[in-house]
């Protein structure tokens, strides 16, 4: 009788755990309600509308450079033809970076579509994500009304990001790091001679 009670208890416990621990859908990104538009506008480096000219998945598996692009995981660079600008953009063409569409919480741009973009500065690049105010232009009427009159782009496209010759402040940063490492090396070498 005692063994039967133990078996029934064990089976009941396993059934309860099986029901309780069932897998559920998991979402990589869940966005909090957006802050007021004025706050988003102040925080953005650039606010503009633009039509997607090109989309390129930029990241690949580091251990396999020939790996197929994985839009769900890999970062993406999006080239947009600027149609109107409210802040931070004067060029006719802008590159905006976004994370992968899955775990990277990237914004899903479609080629040929026009968007209202709220872009944020990340290093030398502009970026946006799923949890920003970036939206299809056709659904952004309230934001467009608040933004009011825009400016037309006045310059050509932007230079490719990451080129130190076109970004002198990055060249100085790299040079500063190199000099710092060299000085640390000299200091450690002197310390080693002093101790031995």
C-alpha positions in Angstrom: 0.0 0.0 0.0 2.9 2.4 0.8 4.5 1.7 -2.5 1.3 2.4 -4.4 0.9 5.8 -2.6 4.4 6.7 -3.4 3.9 5.9 -7.1 0.6 7.8 -7.3 2.3 10.8 -5.6 5.3 10.7 -8.0 3.1 10.4 -11.1 0.9 13.3 -9.8 3.9 15.4 -9.2 5.3 14.7 -12.7 2.0 15.5 -14.3 1.8 18.8 -12.4 5.3 19.7 -13.4 4.6 18.7 -17.0 1.6 20.9 -17.2 3.2 23.8 -15.4 6.5 23.8 -17.3 5.1 23.6 -20.8 7.0 25.6 -23.3 5.5 29.0 -24.2 6.1 31.4 -27.0 9.1 33.6 -26.2 9.6 37.0 -27.8 13.1 38.6 -28.0 11.8 42.1 -28.0 9.0 43.6 -26.0 8.7 47.3 -26.2 7.6 49.6 -23.5 5.1 52.3 -24.4 7.0 55.1 -26.2 7.8 58.3 -24.3 6.2 61.6 -25.4 7.0 62.6 -28.9 8.9 65.8 -27.7 11.2 63.6 -25.6 11.9 61.2 -28.5 12.6 64.1 -30.8 15.1 65.6 -28.3 16.8 62.3 -27.9 17.1 61.4 -31.6 20.2 62.4 -33.5 18.2 62.6 -36.8 14.5 62.6 -37.7 13.6 62.4 -41.3 11.4 60.6 -43.8 13.0 58.5 -46.5 12.4 55.8 -49.1 14.4 52.6 -48.9 16.8 52.3 -51.8 18.8 49.3 -50.6 19.0 46.8 -47.7 22.2 44.9 -46.9 22.6 42.3 -44.2 26.0 43.4 -42.8 26.9 40.8 -40.1 27.9 37.2 -40.6 29.1 34.4 -38.4 32.6 35.4 -37.3 33.9 31.8 -37.7 32.6 31.4 -41.3 32.9 34.4 -43.6 31.2 32.5 -46.4 28.1 31.9 -44.3 24.8 32.8 -45.8 23.3 36.1 -44.5 20.8 35.6 -41.6 18.4 38.6 -41.6 16.8 37.2 -38.4 20.1 37.5 -36.5 22.5 39.8 -38.4 22.7 43.6 -38.3 21.4 45.4 -41.4 22.5 48.6 -43.2 19.6 50.4 -44.9 20.2 53.1 -47.6 17.3 55.7 -47.6 16.7 58.5 -50.1 15.7 61.4 -47.8 12.4 63.0 -48.8 12.1 65.4 -45.8 14.1 66.2 -42.7 13.3 67.7 -39.3 16.6 67.2 -37.5 20.2 66.1 -38.0 20.1 65.2 -41.7 21.0 67.5 -44.7 22.0 64.8 -47.2 19.9 63.4 -50.0 20.8 59.9 -48.9 21.4 58.4 -45.5 22.6 55.0 -44.2 20.8 53.7 -41.1 21.8 50.6 -39.2 19.4 48.3 -37.4 19.8 45.0 -35.6 18.7 41.6 -36.8 14.9 41.2 -37.1 14.8 38.6 -34.4 16.9 38.8 -31.3 18.6 42.0 -32.6 15.2 43.9 -32.2 15.8 45.4 -35.6 13.3 47.4 -37.5 12.0 45.6 -40.6 12.5 47.9 -43.5 11.0 47.0 -47.0 12.7 48.1 -50.2 10.7 50.9 -52.0 8.7 51.8 -48.8 8.8 55.2 -47.3 9.4 55.6 -43.5 9.5 58.3 -40.8 12.8 57.5 -39.2 14.0 58.4 -35.7 17.7 57.6 -35.7 20.1 57.6 -32.8 23.9 58.0 -32.9 25.9 54.9 -32.2 29.6 55.7 -32.7 29.9 57.1 -36.2 26.7 55.4 -37.4 23.0 56.3 -37.2 20.8 53.4 -36.0 17.2 52.7 -35.3 15.4 49.7 -33.8 12.0 48.1 -33.4 11.2 49.9 -30.1 11.7 53.4 -31.5 9.2 55.7 -33.2 10.4 54.7 -36.7 7.3 53.8 -38.7 5.9 53.4 -42.1 5.1 56.9 -43.3 1.5 56.0 -44.0 0.9 55.2 -40.3 2.8 58.3 -38.8 0.1 61.0 -39.4 0.1 62.1 -35.7 3.9 62.3 -35.5 4.1 64.2 -38.9 1.5 66.7 -37.6 3.5 67.3 -34.5 6.8 67.6 -36.4 5.3 70.3 -38.7 7.2 71.8 -41.6 10.2 69.9 -42.8 13.3 70.8 -44.8 14.4 69.3 -48.1 17.8 67.7 -48.2 20.5 70.0 -49.5 23.6 67.8 -49.9 24.7 64.6 -51.6 24.8 61.2 -49.9 26.8 60.5 -46.8 30.3 59.0 -46.9 30.7 55.3 -46.0 30.8 54.9 -42.2 33.9 53.5 -40.6 36.5 55.0 -43.1 39.0 56.8 -40.8 40.1 59.0 -43.6 36.6 60.4 -43.9 36.1 60.5 -40.2 39.2 62.4 -38.7 37.9 62.2 -35.1 38.0 58.4 -35.3 41.6 58.5 -36.7 42.6 60.6 -33.7 40.9 58.1 -31.4 42.7 55.1 -32.9 46.0 57.1 -32.8 45.4 57.9 -29.1 44.7 54.3 -28.2 47.9 53.2 -30.1 50.0 55.8 -28.2 48.4 54.7 -24.9 49.2 51.1 -25.5 52.8 52.0 -26.5 53.3 54.1 -23.3 51.9 51.3 -21.1 54.3 48.9 -22.8 57.2 51.2 -22.0 56.1 51.6 -18.4 55.8 47.8 -17.9 59.2 47.2 -19.5 60.8 49.8 -17.2 58.9 48.3 -14.2 60.1 44.8 -15.1 63.8 46.0 -15.3 63.4 47.7 -12.0 62.1 44.6 -10.2 64.6 42.2 -11.7 
